[in-house]
Amino acid sequence: MTRKSELDELGPWSEIKLEIIREYAQAYSKILSAQTAPDLVHIYIDAFAGAGVHVSRTTGRFVRGSPLNALLIGPPFREYHLIDLKREKVASLRKITSDRQDVKLYEGDCNTILLNHVFPKVKYEDYRRGLCLLDPYGLQLNWGVIETAGRMRSLEIFLNFPIADINRNALLRDPDAAKDEHVKRMNGYWGDEFLERRRLFEEATSVR
């Protein structure tokens, strides 16, 4: 078992978020499992899966993460694809899921893994459907992932905006104060020149 000191701490709102995701995934799996198409397969995808468990900042107790919640859902998903960039978190997931033949673990950048290895397994014409959780730690998600998912017609995405990272590093009162690296990350997440459009909007609204 991973030590508490090695796990991410969760605030109250994050615990509420996990419960919302669990209830949504439960309903999704129930609905898809009830479909009459014999070849229909529904899968669960977690792009920032973490270690599988967290620690409550409020109580100090262990809290099940989104992948562990999904694994306990019944009726179950047919497949689970869990991704994380950090080796130690994938190692924790490997221990938790060692007896599950329906789980596939990936270590690396989810932007590449989703597009090259996971999304091709959820093709509409193959009667495969998926629920994809995109809950980044910060601005690590690229717009191309969201755009591709939208075009596939076979995926539902549950997207969480990393507001803390955005407000702290990119969406500053003075757009020119944002560092180039953060502007690049924001544009990659947003899909276009977000801060440039913001400047144009502010200039337009200031001329009256």
PyRosetta script that sets phi, psi and omega in degrees:
from pyrosetta import init, pose_from_sequence

init()
pose = pose_from_sequence("MTRKSELDELGPWSEIKLEIIREYAQAYSKILSAQTAPDLVHIYIDAFAGAGVHVSRTTGRFVRGSPLNALLIGPPFREYHLIDLKREKVASLRKITSDRQDVKLYEGDCNTILLNHVFPKVKYEDYRRGLCLLDPYGLQLNWGVIETAGRMRSLEIFLNFPIADINRNALLRDPDAAKDEHVKRMNGYWGDEFLERRRLFEEATSVR")
pose.set_psi(1, 135.6)
pose.set_omega(1, 177.7)
pose.set_phi(2, -65.8)
pose.set_psi(2, 137.6)
pose.set_omega(2, 179.8)
pose.set_phi(3, -69.8)
pose.set_psi(3, 150.2)
pose.set_omega(3, -179.2)
pose.set_phi(4, -57.0)
pose.set_psi(4, -37.8)
pose.set_omega(4, -177.4)
pose.set_phi(5, -64.0)
pose.set_psi(5, -18.3)
pose.set_omega(5, -178.0)
pose.set_phi(6, -96.0)
pose.set_psi(6, -3.7)
pose.set_omega(6, -174.9)
pose.set_phi(7, -99.1)
pose.set_psi(7, 156.1)
pose.set_omega(7, 175.8)
pose.set_phi(8, -72.2)
pose.set_psi(8, 140.6)
pose.set_omega(8, 174.6)
pose.set_phi(9, -90.1)
pose.set_psi(9, 142.3)
pose.set_omega(9, -179.9)
pose.set_phi(10, -116.6)
pose.set_psi(10, 135.5)
pose.set_omega(10, 171.8)
pose.set_phi(11, -83.6)
pose.set_psi(11, 174.2)
pose.set_omega(11, -177.0)
pose.set_phi(12, -57.1)
pose.set_psi(12, -40.2)
pose.set_omega(12, -177.6)
pose.set_phi(13, -67.2)
pose.set_psi(13, -34.5)
pose.set_omega(13, 178.0)
pose.set_phi(14, -67.5)
pose.set_psi(14, -35.9)
pose.set_omega(14, 176.6)
pose.set_phi(15, -65.9)
pose.set_psi(15, -38.8)
pose.set_omega(15, 176.3)
pose.set_phi(16, -64.4)
pose.set_psi(16, -41.5)
pose.set_omega(16, 178.4)
pose.set_phi(17, -59.1)
pose.set_psi(17, -44.3)
pose.set_omega(17, 179.6)
pose.set_phi(18, -61.6)
pose.set_psi(18, -37.5)
pose.set_omega(18, 179.0)
pose.set_phi(19, -68.9)
pose.set_psi(19, -38.6)
pose.set_omega(19, 177.3)
pose.set_phi(20, -62.7)
pose.set_psi(20, -44.8)
pose.set_omega(20, 179.3)
pose.set_phi(21, -63.0)
pose.set_psi(21, -41.9)
pose.set_omega(21, 179.8)
pose.set_phi(22, -60.8)
pose.set_psi(22, -45.6)
pose.set_omega(22, -179.4)
pose.set_phi(23, -65.6)
pose.set_psi(23, -38.0)
pose.set_omega(23, 179.1)
pose.set_phi(24, -66.4)
pose.set_psi(24, -45.3)
pose.set_omega(24, 179.6)
pose.set_phi(25, -63.5)
pose.set_psi(25, -37.2)
pose.set_omega(25, 177.7)
pose.set_phi(26, -60.7)
pose.set_psi(26, -47.7)
pose.set_omega(26, 180.0)
pose.set_phi(27, -65.3)
pose.set_psi(27, -41.3)
pose.set_omega(27, -179.8)
pose.set_phi(28, -60.7)
pose.set_psi(28, -48.0)
pose.set_omega(28, -178.8)
pose.set_phi(29, -65.3)
pose.set_psi(29, -37.9)
pose.set_omega(29, 179.0)
pose.set_phi(30, -63.4)
pose.set_psi(30, -44.1)
pose.set_omega(30, -178.9)
pose.set_phi(31, -67.1)
pose.set_psi(31, -46.4)
pose.set_omega(31, -178.2)
pose.set_phi(32, -68.7)
pose.set_psi(32, -33.7)
pose.set_omega(32, 179.2)
pose.set_phi(33, -67.8)
pose.set_psi(33, -25.0)
pose.set_omega(33, -178.0)
pose.set_phi(34, -85.7)
pose.set_psi(34, -4.6)
pose.set_omega(34, 179.9)
pose.set_phi(35, -66.8)
pose.set_psi(35, 144.8)
pose.set_omega(35, -174.9)
pose.set_phi(36, -85.0)
pose.set_psi(36, -14.8)
pose.set_omega(36, -179.8)
pose.set_phi(37, -62.9)
pose.set_psi(37, 117.8)
pose.set_omega(37, -173.7)
pose.set_phi(38, -66.0)
pose.set_psi(38, -25.9)
pose.set_omega(38, -176.2)
pose.set_phi(39, -94.3)
pose.set_psi(39, -0.1)
pose.set_omega(39, -175.8)
pose.set_phi(40, -71.1)
pose.set_psi(40, 128.3)
pose.set_omega(40, 178.1)
pose.set_phi(41, -123.6)
pose.set_psi(41, 129.3)
pose.set_omega(41, 177.4)
pose.set_phi(42, -116.5)
pose.set_psi(42, 138.3)
pose.set_omega(42, -174.0)
pose.set_phi(43, -128.4)
pose.set_psi(43, 158.7)
pose.set_omega(43, 178.6)
pose.set_phi(44, -111.4)
pose.set_psi(44, 133.7)
pose.set_omega(44, -178.9)
pose.set_phi(45, -127.2)
pose.set_psi(45, 128.3)
pose.set_omega(45, 178.0)
pose.set_phi(46, -125.8)
pose.set_psi(46, 107.9)
pose.set_omega(46, -172.0)
pose.set_phi(47, -78.4)
pose.set_psi(47, -22.9)
pose.set_omega(47, 178.2)
pose.set_phi(48, -131.0)
pose.set_psi(48, 66.5)
pose.set_omega(48, -166.6)
pose.set_phi(49, -69.1)
pose.set_psi(49, -27.5)
pose.set_omega(49, -177.9)
pose.set_phi(50, 72.3)
pose.set_psi(50, -159.5)
pose.set_omega(50, -176.0)
pose.set_phi(51, -86.3)
pose.set_psi(51, -6.8)
pose.set_omega(51, -178.5)
pose.set_phi(52, 97.4)
pose.set_psi(52, -25.3)
pose.set_omega(52, 176.6)
pose.set_phi(53, -137.9)
pose.set_psi(53, 156.5)
pose.set_omega(53, 178.6)
pose.set_phi(54, -134.1)
pose.set_psi(54, -178.4)
pose.set_omega(54, 175.6)
pose.set_phi(55, -121.0)
pose.set_psi(55, 130.7)
pose.set_omega(55, 177.7)
pose.set_phi(56, -72.0)
pose.set_psi(56, 125.8)
pose.set_omega(56, 177.9)
pose.set_phi(57, -68.0)
pose.set_psi(57, -25.2)
pose.set_omega(57, -177.4)
pose.set_phi(58, -81.0)
pose.set_psi(58, -46.3)
pose.set_omega(58, -173.4)
pose.set_phi(59, -107.6)
pose.set_psi(59, -18.9)
pose.set_omega(59, -175.9)
pose.set_phi(60, 79.7)
pose.set_psi(60, 3.2)
pose.set_omega(60, -178.9)
pose.set_phi(61, -88.1)
pose.set_psi(61, 161.1)
pose.set_omega(61, 174.4)
pose.set_phi(62, -69.5)
pose.set_psi(62, 141.8)
pose.set_omega(62, 177.6)
pose.set_phi(63, -126.2)
pose.set_psi(63, 130.5)
pose.set_omega(63, 177.7)
pose.set_phi(64, -65.6)
pose.set_psi(64, 133.1)
pose.set_omega(64, 176.4)
pose.set_phi(65, -82.0)
pose.set_psi(65, 175.6)
pose.set_omega(65, -176.3)
pose.set_phi(66, -59.5)
pose.set_psi(66, -40.4)
pose.set_omega(66, 179.6)
pose.set_phi(67, -66.5)
pose.set_psi(67, -39.0)
pose.set_omega(67, 179.1)
pose.set_phi(68, -67.4)
pose.set_psi(68, -39.8)
pose.set_omega(68, 174.8)
pose.set_phi(69, -58.3)
pose.set_psi(69, -43.8)
pose.set_omega(69, -178.9)
pose.set_phi(70, -64.7)
pose.set_psi(70, -37.0)
pose.set_omega(70, -179.3)
pose.set_phi(71, -68.0)
pose.set_psi(71, -22.1)
pose.set_omega(71, -178.9)
pose.set_phi(72, -93.7)
pose.set_psi(72, -1.1)
pose.set_omega(72, -178.1)
pose.set_phi(73, -72.5)
pose.set_psi(73, 142.3)
pose.set_omega(73, 173.1)
pose.set_phi(74, -134.4)
pose.set_psi(74, 137.3)
pose.set_omega(74, -3.7)
pose.set_phi(75, -63.7)
pose.set_psi(75, 146.9)
pose.set_omega(75, -173.5)
pose.set_phi(76, -75.9)
pose.set_psi(76, 158.6)
pose.set_omega(76, 167.1)
pose.set_phi(77, -67.5)
pose.set_psi(77, 157.1)
pose.set_omega(77, 179.8)
pose.set_phi(78, -77.9)
pose.set_psi(78, -31.7)
pose.set_omega(78, 179.3)
pose.set_phi(79, -141.8)
pose.set_psi(79, 153.9)
pose.set_omega(79, 176.6)
pose.set_phi(80, -131.1)
pose.set_psi(80, 126.4)
pose.set_omega(80, 179.1)
pose.set_phi(81, -119.4)
pose.set_psi(81, 110.8)
pose.set_omega(81, -173.4)
pose.set_phi(82, -115.6)
pose.set_psi(82, 129.3)
pose.set_omega(82, -173.4)
pose.set_phi(83, -126.8)
pose.set_psi(83, 139.5)
pose.set_omega(83, 168.1)
pose.set_phi(84, -154.3)
pose.set_psi(84, 150.4)
pose.set_omega(84, -177.2)
pose.set_phi(85, -77.1)
pose.set_psi(85, -28.7)
pose.set_omega(85, -172.8)
pose.set_phi(86, -92.4)
pose.set_psi(86, 130.0)
pose.set_omega(86, -176.1)
pose.set_phi(87, -60.7)
pose.set_psi(87, -40.9)
pose.set_omega(87, -176.5)
pose.set_phi(88, -66.8)
pose.set_psi(88, -31.7)
pose.set_omega(88, 178.6)
pose.set_phi(89, -73.3)
pose.set_psi(89, -38.7)
pose.set_omega(89, 176.1)
pose.set_phi(90, -65.8)
pose.set_psi(90, -36.5)
pose.set_omega(90, 177.9)
pose.set_phi(91, -63.2)
pose.set_psi(91, -39.4)
pose.set_omega(91, 176.8)
pose.set_phi(92, -63.6)
pose.set_psi(92, -43.8)
pose.set_omega(92, 177.3)
pose.set_phi(93, -61.8)
pose.set_psi(93, -36.7)
pose.set_omega(93, -179.4)
pose.set_phi(94, -64.0)
pose.set_psi(94, -38.7)
pose.set_omega(94, 177.2)
pose.set_phi(95, -66.0)
pose.set_psi(95, -42.4)
pose.set_omega(95, -177.0)
pose.set_phi(96, -67.4)
pose.set_psi(96, -34.4)
pose.set_omega(96, -173.2)
pose.set_phi(97, -106.9)
pose.set_psi(97, 17.3)
pose.set_omega(97, -173.6)
pose.set_phi(98, -59.2)
pose.set_psi(98, -25.3)
pose.set_omega(98, -178.8)
pose.set_phi(99, -100.3)
pose.set_psi(99, 12.3)
pose.set_omega(99, -177.2)
pose.set_phi(100, -109.5)
pose.set_psi(100, 115.8)
pose.set_omega(100, 178.6)
pose.set_phi(101, -81.5)
pose.set_psi(101, -11.6)
pose.set_omega(101, -176.9)
pose.set_phi(102, -94.0)
pose.set_psi(102, 6.6)
pose.set_omega(102, -176.9)
pose.set_phi(103, -108.9)
pose.set_psi(103, 132.3)
pose.set_omega(103, 174.7)
pose.set_phi(104, -118.9)
pose.set_psi(104, 124.6)
pose.set_omega(104, -178.8)
pose.set_phi(105, -105.2)
pose.set_psi(105, 144.4)
pose.set_omega(105, 179.6)
pose.set_phi(106, -134.0)
pose.set_psi(106, 132.5)
pose.set_omega(106, 174.7)
pose.set_phi(107, -109.2)
pose.set_psi(107, 120.6)
pose.set_omega(107, 179.1)
pose.set_phi(108, 147.6)
pose.set_psi(108, -169.1)
pose.set_omega(108, -177.8)
pose.set_phi(109, -72.9)
pose.set_psi(109, 118.1)
pose.set_omega(109, -176.5)
pose.set_phi(110, -63.5)
pose.set_psi(110, -28.0)
pose.set_omega(110, -179.4)
pose.set_phi(111, -60.7)
pose.set_psi(111, -39.9)
pose.set_omega(111, 178.3)
pose.set_phi(112, -79.4)
pose.set_psi(112, -44.6)
pose.set_omega(112, -176.3)
pose.set_phi(113, -64.1)
pose.set_psi(113, -43.5)
pose.set_omega(113, 179.9)
pose.set_phi(114, -60.9)
pose.set_psi(114, -49.0)
pose.set_omega(114, -175.0)
pose.set_phi(115, -70.1)
pose.set_psi(115, -36.7)
pose.set_omega(115, -173.0)
pose.set_phi(116, -94.9)
pose.set_psi(116, -27.2)
pose.set_omega(116, -171.7)
pose.set_phi(117, -123.1)
pose.set_psi(117, -32.7)
pose.set_omega(117, -174.0)
pose.set_phi(118, -98.1)
pose.set_psi(118, -52.4)
pose.set_omega(118, -179.0)
pose.set_phi(119, -57.1)
pose.set_psi(119, -35.6)
pose.set_omega(119, 176.6)
pose.set_phi(120, -62.0)
pose.set_psi(120, -15.1)
pose.set_omega(120, 178.5)
pose.set_phi(121, -88.3)
pose.set_psi(121, 0.5)
pose.set_omega(121, -175.9)
pose.set_phi(122, -125.0)
pose.set_psi(122, 50.6)
pose.set_omega(122, -178.4)
pose.set_phi(123, -80.1)
pose.set_psi(123, 136.4)
pose.set_omega(123, -178.1)
pose.set_phi(124, -59.1)
pose.set_psi(124, -43.6)
pose.set_omega(124, -176.1)
pose.set_phi(125, -69.9)
pose.set_psi(125, -15.0)
pose.set_omega(125, 177.3)
pose.set_phi(126, -94.0)
pose.set_psi(126, 9.7)
pose.set_omega(126, -179.9)
pose.set_phi(127, 60.3)
pose.set_psi(127, 39.1)
pose.set_omega(127, 177.2)
pose.set_phi(128, -116.7)
pose.set_psi(128, 136.0)
pose.set_omega(128, -177.4)
pose.set_phi(129, -129.6)
pose.set_psi(129, 154.3)
pose.set_omega(129, -177.3)
pose.set_phi(130, -147.1)
pose.set_psi(130, 148.5)
pose.set_omega(130, 170.1)
pose.set_phi(131, -107.1)
pose.set_psi(131, 118.7)
pose.set_omega(131, -174.0)
pose.set_phi(132, -114.8)
pose.set_psi(132, 116.4)
pose.set_omega(132, 177.8)
pose.set_phi(133, -90.9)
pose.set_psi(133, 120.4)
pose.set_omega(133, 177.5)
pose.set_phi(134, -116.2)
pose.set_psi(134, 92.7)
pose.set_omega(134, -176.3)
pose.set_phi(135, -125.5)
pose.set_psi(135, 73.1)
pose.set_omega(135, -173.5)
pose.set_phi(136, -68.7)
pose.set_psi(136, 153.3)
pose.set_omega(136, 176.6)
pose.set_phi(137, -70.9)
pose.set_psi(137, -28.4)
pose.set_omega(137, 179.5)
pose.set_phi(138, -158.7)
pose.set_psi(138, -144.2)
pose.set_omega(138, -177.5)
pose.set_phi(139, -88.3)
pose.set_psi(139, 50.8)
pose.set_omega(139, -179.1)
pose.set_phi(140, -93.1)
pose.set_psi(140, -8.1)
pose.set_omega(140, -175.9)
pose.set_phi(141, -90.6)
pose.set_psi(141, 135.2)
pose.set_omega(141, 177.7)
pose.set_phi(142, -95.6)
pose.set_psi(142, 143.7)
pose.set_omega(142, -179.4)
pose.set_phi(143, -56.6)
pose.set_psi(143, -32.6)
pose.set_omega(143, -178.3)
pose.set_phi(144, -56.9)
pose.set_psi(144, -30.2)
pose.set_omega(144, 177.9)
pose.set_phi(145, -67.1)
pose.set_psi(145, -46.6)
pose.set_omega(145, -179.5)
pose.set_phi(146, -65.7)
pose.set_psi(146, -43.0)
pose.set_omega(146, 179.7)
pose.set_phi(147, -61.7)
pose.set_psi(147, -44.5)
pose.set_omega(147, 179.3)
pose.set_phi(148, -63.9)
pose.set_psi(148, -43.6)
pose.set_omega(148, 179.2)
pose.set_phi(149, -59.7)
pose.set_psi(149, -40.3)
pose.set_omega(149, -179.6)
pose.set_phi(150, -65.8)
pose.set_psi(150, -32.1)
pose.set_omega(150, -178.0)
pose.set_phi(151, -80.9)
pose.set_psi(151, -18.7)
pose.set_omega(151, -173.0)
pose.set_phi(152, -74.2)
pose.set_psi(152, -26.5)
pose.set_omega(152, -179.6)
pose.set_phi(153, 69.5)
pose.set_psi(153, -1.0)
pose.set_omega(153, -177.2)
pose.set_phi(154, -112.1)
pose.set_psi(154, -2.5)
pose.set_omega(154, -173.6)
pose.set_phi(155, -119.8)
pose.set_psi(155, 139.6)
pose.set_omega(155, 164.7)
pose.set_phi(156, -107.4)
pose.set_psi(156, 135.2)
pose.set_omega(156, 178.2)
pose.set_phi(157, -114.2)
pose.set_psi(157, 144.2)
pose.set_omega(157, 175.3)
pose.set_phi(158, -114.4)
pose.set_psi(158, 101.1)
pose.set_omega(158, -171.5)
pose.set_phi(159, -104.3)
pose.set_psi(159, 127.8)
pose.set_omega(159, 175.6)
pose.set_phi(160, -110.4)
pose.set_psi(160, 126.2)
pose.set_omega(160, -179.6)
pose.set_phi(161, -81.3)
pose.set_psi(161, 129.6)
pose.set_omega(161, 179.5)
pose.set_phi(162, -79.5)
pose.set_psi(162, 72.1)
pose.set_omega(162, -172.8)
pose.set_phi(163, -58.8)
pose.set_psi(163, -39.4)
pose.set_omega(163, -177.1)
pose.set_phi(164, -61.2)
pose.set_psi(164, -46.9)
pose.set_omega(164, 179.6)
pose.set_phi(165, -65.1)
pose.set_psi(165, -42.1)
pose.set_omega(165, -179.4)
pose.set_phi(166, -61.5)
pose.set_psi(166, -49.7)
pose.set_omega(166, -177.6)
pose.set_phi(167, -68.6)
pose.set_psi(167, -36.4)
pose.set_omega(167, -175.5)
pose.set_phi(168, -74.5)
pose.set_psi(168, -35.0)
pose.set_omega(168, -169.9)
pose.set_phi(169, -118.8)
pose.set_psi(169, -24.8)
pose.set_omega(169, -173.8)
pose.set_phi(170, -118.8)
pose.set_psi(170, -48.1)
pose.set_omega(170, -173.7)
pose.set_phi(171, -89.3)
pose.set_psi(171, 63.4)
pose.set_omega(171, -178.6)
pose.set_phi(172, -83.5)
pose.set_psi(172, 163.1)
pose.set_omega(172, 178.2)
pose.set_phi(173, -60.3)
pose.set_psi(173, -39.0)
pose.set_omega(173, 176.6)
pose.set_phi(174, -104.8)
pose.set_psi(174, 105.8)
pose.set_omega(174, -178.5)
pose.set_phi(175, -56.1)
pose.set_psi(175, -32.5)
pose.set_omega(175, -178.4)
pose.set_phi(176, -70.2)
pose.set_psi(176, -13.0)
pose.set_omega(176, -180.0)
pose.set_phi(177, -82.9)
pose.set_psi(177, -13.8)
pose.set_omega(177, -180.0)
pose.set_phi(178, -71.2)
pose.set_psi(178, 133.7)
pose.set_omega(178, 179.1)
pose.set_phi(179, -69.4)
pose.set_psi(179, 150.4)
pose.set_omega(179, -177.5)
pose.set_phi(180, -56.1)
pose.set_psi(180, -38.7)
pose.set_omega(180, -178.3)
pose.set_phi(181, -63.9)
pose.set_psi(181, -35.5)
pose.set_omega(181, 179.6)
pose.set_phi(182, -77.7)
pose.set_psi(182, -34.7)
pose.set_omega(182, 174.7)
pose.set_phi(183, -61.4)
pose.set_psi(183, -42.7)
pose.set_omega(183, 179.2)
pose.set_phi(184, -63.3)
pose.set_psi(184, -42.3)
pose.set_omega(184, 179.2)
pose.set_phi(185, -64.9)
pose.set_psi(185, -41.3)
pose.set_omega(185, 179.6)
pose.set_phi(186, -64.6)
pose.set_psi(186, -44.1)
pose.set_omega(186, 179.0)
pose.set_phi(187, -64.0)
pose.set_psi(187, -37.8)
pose.set_omega(187, 177.9)
pose.set_phi(188, -64.1)
pose.set_psi(188, -38.0)
pose.set_omega(188, 179.2)
pose.set_phi(189, -73.1)
pose.set_psi(189, -42.0)
pose.set_omega(189, -172.8)
pose.set_phi(190, -80.7)
pose.set_psi(190, -28.1)
pose.set_omega(190, 177.0)
pose.set_phi(191, 100.4)
pose.set_psi(191, -6.1)
pose.set_omega(191, 175.4)
pose.set_phi(192, -158.7)
pose.set_psi(192, -169.7)
pose.set_omega(192, -177.1)
pose.set_phi(193, -78.6)
pose.set_psi(193, 77.9)
pose.set_omega(193, -173.9)
pose.set_phi(194, -59.6)
pose.set_psi(194, -49.4)
pose.set_omega(194, -176.1)
pose.set_phi(195, -68.9)
pose.set_psi(195, -31.0)
pose.set_omega(195, 177.1)
pose.set_phi(196, -67.2)
pose.set_psi(196, -40.9)
pose.set_omega(196, 177.3)
pose.set_phi(197, -65.1)
pose.set_psi(197, -35.0)
pose.set_omega(197, 178.5)
pose.set_phi(198, -64.3)
pose.set_psi(198, -43.0)
pose.set_omega(198, 178.6)
pose.set_phi(199, -60.7)
pose.set_psi(199, -44.3)
pose.set_omega(199, -179.7)
pose.set_phi(200, -63.2)
pose.set_psi(200, -39.8)
pose.set_omega(200, 179.2)
pose.set_phi(201, -64.8)
pose.set_psi(201, -44.6)
pose.set_omega(201, -179.3)
pose.set_phi(202, -64.8)
pose.set_psi(202, -37.5)
pose.set_omega(202, 177.7)
pose.set_phi(203, -66.1)
pose.set_psi(203, -40.9)
pose.set_omega(203, -178.4)
pose.set_phi(204, -66.6)
pose.set_psi(204, -40.5)
pose.set_omega(204, -177.6)
pose.set_phi(205, -76.6)
pose.set_psi(205, -18.6)
pose.set_omega(205, -179.5)
pose.set_phi(206, -84.5)
pose.set_psi(206, -14.5)
pose.set_omega(206, -180.0)
pose.set_phi(207, -95.9)
pose.set_psi(207, 100.8)
pose.set_omega(207, -179.3)
pose.set_phi(208, -141.1)
pose.dump_pdb("model.pdb")
